[in-house]
Amino acid sequence: MTNNNLHARIQNKSAKVAIIGLGYVGLPVACIFAEAGFDVLGVDVNTARIEKINAGQSPIEGDEPGLAELLATVVAAGKLRATADYATLADVDIVLVAVDTPVDDNNQPRYVALKGAMTDLGRVITPGTLVVVESTIAPGTMGTVVRPILEAQSGLKANRDFYIGACPERVMPGKLLANLRRMSRVCGGGTPETAQLMVEFYRNVVQAELDTADIITAELVKTTENAYRDVQIAFANEVAKICEINGADVWKVRALVNKSPGRNMHQPGAGVGGHCIPKDPWLLAYSAQDHVPLHLIPAARAVNESMPGHVAELTLRALKNASVRASKAKIAVLGYAYLENSDDTRHSPTVALMAHLQNMVTELRIHDPWVKPYRTDLWKTVSGCDAVVLMVKHDAYRNLDFARLKALLRTPILVDGRGFFDPQTVISAGLIYHGVGRGG
């Protein structure tokens, strides 16, 4: 098959599409291409996930508008099915790769899933196939990991016998379908022709700009984007700590700063979680760590990683001010997911908070309306506690009954890690308020 043949198959939607990895990225990607009319095959190593998808049930349980309904529709229509068998990829035309690409404890890429997927794919890939990596990877990874494995396993030559590209995802839990449809994408191809072919393919589902680029540029754009966000959040977190010392309110400072044209101070908070921001700056840094002295990116990571510990310090300080011994205290934490209205717990700041507090207090209780082990009764969770710590801005906590909360607490302390509550409203209800970025 040639590029021209694949072009025609994309145009008439006869191209067979496969998605490797059916998680927060791969599953909605599979659904929207199936919705667009392509026959889509999803590949995953998790058999329970596969069974659920083939039954038309979404394994993602957070608040994802439209995803469960779309999945049920495309599965019922026979446009999407899931499997663990790579042999079924032998006759597909386009393969999208959306597997986890974490970093290890030394902040080095751990490409176990990526290497495994490329090894298995390389054994069955046929001439003319287009392979696009949507996973976020360190700049240079397509050339040093993906291409060599595919070529070694297949005996084929990239950009001659098959085609490769990088089109990093830009999605966030809670907005998966909306982001996929409306966020711009960078189509980095192994050749300019491949990049253009990727644009033609993604145009079937993306309603925003699709920019062509070479592969290294596409890899750099995504890692740079999230490193930028991490640095900006770190700045906001440092300003929050400065405001606390000065008896000021960082949220008021931020609002006034952002009135100045061109300013966009980010929100401070109890920590940065998820699969992307905690690792993507390290992926960017990895590509140049032996050549460029790096200062800002590691510093930003350190600041943001320190925030759950800072919330723990606020909590312990609040207990001390209320004459409560930490070793006798019971703490209730609201929110275990890393993001509001999501069940995604990857790199959850609450886990880090618990690590700081678990050996210092007598009991830690967790509540989260989206995460299965913690879907308990909220009021039973907080009853008899000495402090409640808000870590996630779930809608379920938005209209919290502060009077009832005060009545149930043994010590009426509320620690706000996200600037979620109005301090005066909390104080008026008789609670003791402490919050990130709020001094006094």
DOGU-447283 format. One line per 2 residues: their letters; for each residue x, y, z of C-alpha. Coordinates in Angstrom, 2 decimals, m for minus. Example, Ala and Ser with C-alpha at 12.3 -4.5 7.8 and 13.67 -1.06 7.14 Angstrom:
residues 2
AS = 12.30 m4.50 7.80 ~ 13.67 m1.06 7.14
END
This chain:
residues 440
MT = 0.00 0.00 0.00 ~ 1.28 3.50 m0.80
NN = 0.52 6.88 0.69 ~ m1.89 7.47 m2.19
NL = m3.76 4.27 m1.41 ~ m4.02 5.22 2.26
HA = m5.15 8.71 1.30 ~ m8.04 7.22 m0.67
RI = m8.98 4.87 2.17 ~ m9.03 7.76 4.63
QN = m11.21 9.77 2.28 ~ m13.82 7.03 1.89
KS = m13.39 5.87 5.53 ~ m12.53 2.32 4.53
AK = m9.21 2.57 6.37 ~ m9.09 0.21 9.33
VA = m7.96 1.92 12.52 ~ m6.42 0.46 15.66
II = m5.82 2.12 19.03 ~ m3.22 0.61 21.35
GL = m4.06 1.52 24.94 ~ m7.67 2.10 26.00
GY = m7.25 4.42 28.95 ~ m8.15 8.06 29.44
VG = m6.75 8.94 26.00 ~ m7.12 5.83 23.88
LP = m10.73 4.99 24.71 ~ m12.26 8.36 23.76
VA = m10.00 8.48 20.67 ~ m11.31 5.07 19.62
CI = m14.88 6.21 20.18 ~ m14.69 9.40 18.12
FA = m13.05 7.70 15.13 ~ m15.68 4.97 15.30
EA = m18.33 7.69 15.46 ~ m16.77 9.28 12.35
GF = m17.39 6.06 10.43 ~ m14.14 4.10 10.68
DV = m13.94 0.49 11.78 ~ m11.89 0.69 14.97
LG = m10.06 m2.02 16.88 ~ m8.91 m1.27 20.41
VD = m5.97 m3.18 21.95 ~ m5.27 m3.33 25.67
VN = m3.56 m5.69 28.12 ~ m6.31 m5.34 30.73
TA = m8.81 m8.13 30.08 ~ m11.40 m6.74 32.51
RI = m11.30 m3.42 30.66 ~ m11.64 m5.21 27.32
EK = m14.70 m7.15 28.50 ~ m16.34 m4.02 29.80
IN = m15.74 m2.09 26.59 ~ m17.05 m4.93 24.43
AG = m20.19 m4.91 26.59 ~ m20.62 m1.24 25.74
QS = m19.76 m0.07 29.26 ~ m17.23 2.66 29.98
PI = m14.46 1.73 32.42 ~ m13.91 5.46 33.05
EG = m16.25 6.46 35.86 ~ m15.55 10.14 36.32
DE = m17.87 12.86 35.03 ~ m17.13 12.49 31.29
PG = m19.93 14.15 29.32 ~ m21.09 11.95 26.45
LA = m18.40 9.26 26.69 ~ m20.46 6.41 28.14
EL = m23.29 7.06 25.69 ~ m20.95 7.29 22.69
LA = m19.14 4.10 23.66 ~ m22.41 2.20 23.96
TV = m23.53 3.53 20.56 ~ m20.39 2.67 18.56
VA = m20.04 m0.78 20.15 ~ m23.70 m1.58 19.42
AG = m23.18 m0.43 15.84 ~ m20.23 m2.79 15.44
KL = m17.79 0.06 14.75 ~ m15.61 m0.56 17.82
RA = m14.39 m3.70 19.51 ~ m11.56 m4.37 21.92
TA = m9.02 m7.18 22.12 ~ m5.71 m8.18 23.67
DY = m4.55 m9.96 20.50 ~ m1.94 m8.04 18.50
AT = m2.26 m10.53 15.64 ~ m5.51 m8.78 14.70
LA = m3.48 m5.67 13.78 ~ m1.96 m7.36 10.73
DV = m4.59 m5.94 8.38 ~ m5.09 m2.44 9.85
DI = m4.10 0.70 7.98 ~ m3.58 3.20 10.81
VL = m2.36 2.48 14.33 ~ m2.61 5.10 17.08
VA = m0.54 4.48 20.22 ~ m1.83 5.82 23.54
VD = 0.02 3.93 26.27 ~ 1.41 5.20 29.57
TP = 4.86 6.80 29.44 ~ 5.76 7.46 33.10
VD = 9.05 8.46 34.65 ~ 10.81 6.50 37.38
DN = 11.97 7.64 40.81 ~ 15.01 9.23 39.18
NQ = 12.80 11.15 36.74 ~ 13.97 9.06 33.78
PR = 11.47 7.81 31.17 ~ 10.06 4.34 31.81
YV = 8.97 3.13 28.41 ~ 7.99 m0.41 29.40
AL = 4.50 m0.14 27.90 ~ 5.70 1.77 24.82
KG = 8.53 m0.66 24.07 ~ 6.25 m3.64 24.63
AM = 3.59 m2.22 22.34 ~ 6.10 m1.42 19.59
TD = 7.64 m4.88 19.86 ~ 4.29 m6.62 19.53
LG = 3.14 m4.27 16.77 ~ 6.40 m4.63 14.84
RV = 5.89 m8.39 14.61 ~ 2.61 m7.99 12.71
IT = 2.89 m4.64 10.94 ~ 2.48 m4.73 7.16
PG = 3.75 m2.41 4.40 ~ 1.81 0.82 4.04
TL = 0.72 1.09 7.69 ~ 0.74 4.50 9.37
VV = 1.82 4.41 13.04 ~ 1.11 7.53 15.09
VE = 2.21 7.89 18.72 ~ m0.23 10.00 20.73
ST = 1.47 9.32 24.06 ~ 3.61 12.14 25.39
IA = 7.26 11.21 24.97 ~ 10.66 12.81 25.48
PG = 11.95 14.66 22.41 ~ 13.87 12.18 20.28
TM = 11.96 9.09 21.43 ~ 10.41 8.42 18.04
GT = 13.90 8.20 16.58 ~ 15.63 6.32 19.40
VV = 12.88 3.96 20.60 ~ 9.82 3.72 18.37
RP = 11.38 3.58 14.90 ~ 14.25 1.17 15.74
IL = 11.95 m1.34 17.45 ~ 9.40 m1.29 14.64
EA = 12.10 m1.71 12.00 ~ 13.92 m4.47 13.89
QS = 10.77 m6.48 14.53 ~ 9.21 m6.04 11.11
GL = 12.22 m6.04 8.80 ~ 10.61 m3.03 7.12
KA = 12.00 0.49 6.70 ~ 10.22 3.51 8.20
NR = 9.23 6.27 5.77 ~ 9.63 3.80 2.92
DF = 7.68 0.65 3.78 ~ 5.56 2.07 6.58
YI = 4.98 5.57 7.95 ~ 5.49 7.05 11.41
GA = 4.31 10.19 13.14 ~ 3.76 11.85 16.50
CP = 0.51 13.64 17.35 ~ 0.56 14.23 21.13
ER = m2.81 14.18 22.83 ~ m4.18 17.29 24.55
VM = m6.89 16.03 26.86 ~ m7.94 16.46 30.46
PG = m10.24 14.19 32.49 ~ m13.72 15.66 32.60
KL = m13.31 17.11 29.10 ~ m12.00 14.14 27.11
LA = m14.37 14.25 24.14 ~ m14.55 18.04 24.07
NL = m10.76 18.37 24.11 ~ m10.30 15.78 21.37
RR = m12.77 17.55 19.13 ~ m11.93 21.18 19.82
MS = m8.25 21.39 20.79 ~ m5.68 22.07 18.09
RV = m3.20 19.29 17.32 ~ 0.34 19.10 15.98
CG = 0.80 16.44 13.31 ~ 4.48 15.58 13.26
GG = 5.33 13.27 10.39 ~ 8.42 11.28 9.48
TP = 8.11 13.04 6.12 ~ 6.14 16.13 5.08
ET = 3.81 13.85 3.09 ~ 3.13 11.75 6.16
AQ = 2.37 14.86 8.21 ~ m0.17 15.94 5.60
LM = m1.71 12.47 5.59 ~ m2.10 12.72 9.37
VE = m3.93 16.03 8.95 ~ m6.33 14.41 6.49
FY = m7.00 11.60 8.96 ~ m7.44 13.74 12.09
RN = m9.64 16.20 10.21 ~ m12.39 13.59 10.48
VV = m12.70 14.23 14.22 ~ m10.87 17.47 15.08
QA = m12.74 20.74 14.63 ~ m9.72 22.94 15.42
EL = m6.41 23.75 13.75 ~ m4.18 20.90 12.65
DT = m0.60 22.03 12.17 ~ 1.98 20.01 10.28
AD = 5.51 19.67 11.63 ~ 8.42 17.27 11.79
II = 8.44 14.66 14.52 ~ 10.91 16.33 16.88
TA = 8.86 19.54 16.85 ~ 5.69 17.64 17.74
EL = 7.49 15.90 20.61 ~ 8.85 19.23 21.87
VK = 5.55 21.10 21.67 ~ 3.68 18.82 24.08
TT = 6.45 18.48 26.66 ~ 7.16 22.22 26.51
EN = 3.47 23.02 26.92 ~ 3.17 21.08 30.17
AY = 6.54 22.24 31.49 ~ 5.32 25.81 30.96
RD = 2.17 25.08 32.94 ~ 4.19 23.51 35.72
VQ = 6.48 26.55 35.99 ~ 3.51 28.91 36.06
IA = 1.76 26.91 38.78 ~ 4.97 26.84 40.82
FA = 5.17 30.63 40.62 ~ 1.58 30.89 41.87
NE = 2.36 28.50 44.72 ~ 5.37 30.53 45.84
VA = 3.31 33.72 45.74 ~ 0.65 31.92 47.81
KI = 3.21 31.14 50.52 ~ 4.42 34.75 50.46
CE = 0.83 35.96 50.87 ~ 0.36 33.69 53.88
IN = 3.40 35.20 55.61 ~ 2.20 38.72 54.84
GA = m1.36 38.13 56.02 ~ m2.77 38.59 52.52
DV = m5.12 36.66 50.23 ~ m3.42 35.22 47.13
WK = m6.75 34.90 45.35 ~ m7.33 38.65 45.59
VR = m3.74 39.33 44.56 ~ m4.11 37.01 41.58
AL = m7.36 38.62 40.44 ~ m5.79 42.07 40.51
VN = m2.58 40.95 38.81 ~ m4.59 39.41 35.99
KS = m6.34 42.72 35.33 ~ m3.10 43.92 33.79
PG = m2.99 43.18 30.03 ~ m0.97 40.10 29.13
RN = m0.93 38.67 32.65 ~ m2.26 35.21 33.38
MH = m1.18 34.16 36.85 ~ m2.19 30.53 37.38
QP = m4.04 29.15 40.41 ~ m2.07 27.94 43.42
GA = m3.17 24.84 45.26 ~ m2.55 21.73 47.29
GV = m0.48 19.97 44.64 ~ m0.20 19.09 40.96
GG = m1.37 15.62 39.98 ~ m2.36 13.57 36.99
HC = m0.36 11.68 34.41 ~ 0.96 14.69 32.49
IP = 2.30 17.68 34.41 ~ 4.24 15.72 37.07
KD = 6.20 13.85 34.37 ~ 6.21 15.86 31.12
PW = 8.69 18.50 32.36 ~ 11.07 15.64 33.15
LL = 10.57 14.21 29.66 ~ 11.48 17.60 28.20
AY = 14.52 17.88 30.47 ~ 15.63 14.32 29.70
SA = 16.26 15.17 26.06 ~ 18.98 17.66 27.00
QD = 20.05 16.76 30.53 ~ 23.64 15.96 29.56
HV = 24.06 19.13 27.53 ~ 22.05 21.97 29.08
PL = 22.32 23.04 32.74 ~ 18.73 22.88 33.95
HL = 17.54 25.09 36.80 ~ 13.98 26.34 36.28
IP = 12.24 23.07 35.38 ~ 13.61 21.08 38.35
AA = 12.91 24.03 40.69 ~ 9.29 24.25 39.54
RA = 8.85 20.52 40.05 ~ 10.25 20.81 43.57
VN = 7.90 23.67 44.47 ~ 4.81 21.86 43.21
ES = 5.79 18.56 44.80 ~ 6.13 20.38 48.12
MP = 2.54 21.61 48.24 ~ 0.89 18.54 49.84
GH = 3.51 18.83 52.57 ~ 2.64 22.50 52.93
VA = m1.04 21.59 53.39 ~ 0.03 19.09 56.04
EL = 1.94 21.89 57.81 ~ m1.14 24.15 57.68
TL = m3.21 21.34 59.19 ~ m0.76 20.63 62.00
RA = m0.46 24.35 62.73 ~ m4.24 24.65 62.91
LK = m4.41 21.74 65.36 ~ m1.70 23.28 67.54
NA = m3.45 26.67 67.57 ~ m6.62 24.89 68.69
SV = m4.69 23.11 71.47 ~ m5.19 19.71 69.86
RA = m2.32 17.24 70.04 ~ m1.59 15.93 66.55
SK = m0.95 12.44 67.87 ~ m4.53 12.35 69.17
AK = m6.15 14.00 66.16 ~ m8.51 12.51 63.61
IA = m8.36 14.09 60.13 ~ m10.88 13.82 57.30
VL = m9.60 14.52 53.78 ~ m12.07 15.50 51.07
GY = m10.97 14.28 47.67 ~ m8.66 11.50 46.54
AY = m8.68 11.98 42.75 ~ m6.15 14.40 41.34
LE = m8.82 16.47 39.56 ~ m12.34 17.60 40.34
NS = m15.24 15.40 39.24 ~ m12.87 12.67 38.03
DD = m12.01 9.17 39.19 ~ m8.41 9.59 38.00
TR = m6.06 9.08 40.95 ~ m2.73 9.13 39.10
HS = m0.11 11.09 41.09 ~ m2.84 12.24 43.48
PT = m1.66 15.01 45.84 ~ m3.83 13.39 48.50
VA = m1.53 10.37 48.52 ~ 1.41 12.67 49.25
LM = m0.59 14.46 51.96 ~ m1.40 11.15 53.62
AH = 2.28 10.20 53.60 ~ 3.06 13.40 55.52
LQ = 0.28 12.97 58.08 ~ m0.21 9.24 58.61
NM = 2.49 8.84 61.26 ~ 1.63 12.11 62.99
VT = m2.09 11.76 63.62 ~ m4.14 8.97 65.14
EL = m6.52 8.50 62.21 ~ m6.88 9.59 58.58
RI = m10.22 9.26 56.81 ~ m10.78 9.80 53.09
HD = m13.93 10.74 51.20 ~ m14.30 11.01 47.43
PW = m17.60 10.80 45.54 ~ m15.88 9.48 42.39
VK = m13.23 7.05 43.67 ~ m14.75 3.67 44.59
PY = m12.99 2.85 47.87 ~ m13.89 6.28 49.27
RT = m17.53 6.65 48.18 ~ m18.65 6.61 51.77
DL = m21.19 8.76 53.55 ~ m19.63 12.23 53.80
WK = m21.10 13.06 57.19 ~ m20.07 9.76 58.74
TV = m16.56 10.35 57.41 ~ m16.18 13.76 59.06
SG = m18.03 12.92 62.28 ~ m15.81 13.21 65.35
CD = m12.81 14.55 63.43 ~ m10.59 17.42 64.52
AV = m10.01 18.85 61.06 ~ m11.38 18.57 57.53
VL = m8.91 19.12 54.69 ~ m10.27 20.00 51.24
MV = m7.91 18.65 48.56 ~ m10.15 18.38 45.48
KH = m12.75 20.82 44.18 ~ m15.45 18.23 43.51
DA = m18.87 19.73 42.83 ~ m20.18 17.54 45.64
YR = m18.38 19.81 48.11 ~ m19.42 23.09 46.54
NL = m22.48 23.67 48.73 ~ m21.13 22.10 51.88
DF = m23.38 22.63 54.89 ~ m20.92 24.37 57.21
AR = m23.32 24.45 60.15 ~ m23.80 20.70 59.97
LK = m20.06 20.24 59.53 ~ m19.34 22.25 62.68
AL = m21.88 20.25 64.65 ~ m20.28 16.94 63.66
LR = m16.63 17.88 64.16 ~ m14.90 17.39 67.47
TP = m12.69 20.41 66.67 ~ m14.17 22.78 64.06
IL = m11.13 23.19 61.75 ~ m11.44 23.48 57.96
VD = m8.25 23.55 55.87 ~ m8.87 24.69 52.29
GR = m6.17 23.45 49.93 ~ m7.75 24.88 46.78
GF = m9.18 28.30 47.63 ~ m12.56 26.65 47.15
FD = m14.49 28.19 50.02 ~ m15.15 31.79 50.99
PQ = m13.28 32.28 54.28 ~ m15.85 34.65 55.78
TV = m18.70 32.24 55.09 ~ m16.77 29.45 56.77
IS = m15.83 31.61 59.78 ~ m19.39 32.91 60.12
AG = m20.55 29.32 60.52 ~ m18.28 28.99 63.54
LI = m15.46 27.06 61.87 ~ m11.75 27.81 62.11
YH = m10.47 28.49 58.60 ~ m6.97 27.93 57.25
GV = m6.20 27.95 53.54 ~ m3.38 27.87 51.01
GR = m2.42 31.43 50.15 ~ m4.54 33.02 52.86
GG = m2.78 34.60 55.80 ~ m4.06 36.20 58.92
END
